[in-house]
Amino acid sequence: MLHDKCFMIRELHEKLINKEISAVKLAEDYFAVIEKKDKEIFAYLTLTKELALEQAKKVDEKIARGESIGILEGIPGAIKDNILIKNIRATASSKILDNYIAPYDATVIKKLKDSGAVFLGKTNLDEFAMGSSTENSAYGPTKNPHDLERVPGGSSGGSAAAVAGDMAVWALGTDTGGSIRQPAALCGVMGLKPTYGRISRYGAIAMGSSLDQIGPIAKTVEDVAIVLSAIAGEDKMDATSARSADKKYEDYLTGEVKGLKIGVVKEYLENLNPEMKEKMEEVIEKFKKMGAEIKEVELPFAKYSLPAYYIIMPCEISSNLARYDGIKYGMRIDDQETSKVKADGLPKTLLETYLDSRKYGLGSEVKRRIMLGTYALSSGYYEAYYLRAQKVRTLIKKDFEKVFNPSADGVDLILTPTTTTPAFKIGEKTEDPLKMYLEDIFTVTANISGVPAISIPCGKIKVDNSEMPVGFQLMGKWFDEENLLRAAHAFEIM
Amino acid sequence: MINKSEVQHIATLARIGLDEKEIDKLSKDLSGILNWVEKLKEVNVDGVEPTAHITGVNNISREDRVGDFENKEGIKKLFPEEKDGFDKVKSVL
């Protein structure tokens, strides 16, 4: 059994080409671990065993024919259930998509299939990626592999728990306000939100279209870089994907950070609890020792990121989720019971179908955000909320432009904690939505500004009787994943 | 403060059926959240251009050409109600 030790992609690749293990056996081993552990953790919503073994078999045949294989070929990973794999169920953890079989591959899936990666299954998330704990899943919460009474974070909690629980080598998540980085931090693994536009969003179930990005979760920076290289690039199916050179991000991991300028924001560190503060100070010391230059920076408007996010994001949601209406696909409820609701110009039978399908198909957090967005966009409120939030977004973006400006002695990276605390207990924050929203306080700025950001594990903190992992975050310049990953990797190997 | 009749009005705009309990809870929750985002009013945004989209790209154009989707059956299977290969909708008049 392979799981006595966890292996990196490169090590497994060597084992495959040296015929120490076959790709089929590797996939079977992972399914065996999933079977053993996932009853408790519940990282997976759907297992794609048939597909995985078929993919693995192709790799083994290639190896048997003496052909060379790519670095990701035969390497098993997990896909968040809001990313489409053709002919596989994709629920986004919502009842409204309970019977939805994806009719096409997301661009990232197509690219991963082309690179020969193996898909073990689809992972749990907060419904439509709305949440920070995976408790909003219509199928039940995922547990943190480090302590089953605690949340894995969210919304990509299933993906982070699958990697942390040795139930996948790598995983894909999506990140709209921190949904890759926060669960990565709480589960003690690496999670990257690439620059907005770095990766095509085609086939990712939309939440906030100006904020969403797909990204990798894995145990090492090199693994993150390898998956990023496979999925990045412009796509004609996503007009917001940016033109970029075809890069191998793993080639930039030199282990060197000498001369790199890393900014820290004083208020962020001052307001932390003592344990977290100590961790951050250790991280800063380590970077100094490696020869990076630590510089204090100011992001005066960044503190408005979270409130701006909680306007912009629900507005985009209210528009994006209008498609779940019981008419085109997904759950339809039309018991036609009279709800007393009237809408001008709509016949009763049609209106009742909309109302009921959405009433029973959508969960409470999803409804809350649709309602919030609908309110903020409604006549008379648009300027006070949405337009103002978009203007604040401009100011936040300018903060980053200034801090990163090389001709004004700017920095290359910004260092912050990923979260304020380690994983909290299941049920601890479900009553008050605002409490849960504050989980995104350090991560959301990167979505508002569009910059790339990675969460890197930096030790554990004792809470009650558990040692729980925490992480720190590095944010980089737009489309400069190279320096971001280089610094993360140097920290990791030191 | 978002009162219950406002919640009902927004729910109708958003086409979401709600029961009394949900209306109560949403009235409280939405008021709390909106109160908290009031913070944005501290910011002077005079003369600031709004940002809808961070990378600044606009109007990506391509040739207007019909392509064939290879899995039409897969889409038809998702229709809640199918008739003669079409998605059957409720009467709209």
Interface residues (C-beta under 8 A of the other chain):
Chain A: K86 N87 Y100 I101 P103 Y104 Y196 G197 S210 K236 A239 T240 A242 F301 Y304 P307 A308 Y310 I311 S318 A322 D325 G326 I327 K328 Y329 G330 M331 R332 D334 S339 V341 K342 A343 P347 T349 L350 L351 T353 Y354 L355 D356 R358 K359 L362 S364 K367 R368 I370 M371 L372 T374 Y375 S378 Y385 L387 R388 A389 Q390 K391 V392 R393 T394 L395 K397 P433 L434 Y437 I448 S449 G450 W478
Chain B: I2 E6 V7 Q8 I10 A11 T12 L13 A14 R15 I16 G17 L18 D19 E22 K25 L26 D29 L30 G32 I33 L34 W36 V37 K39 L40 K41 E42 V43 V45 V48 E49 P50 T51 A52 H53 I54 T55 V57 I60 R62 F69 N71 G74 I75 K77 L78 F79 P80 E81 D87 V89 K90 S91 V92 L93
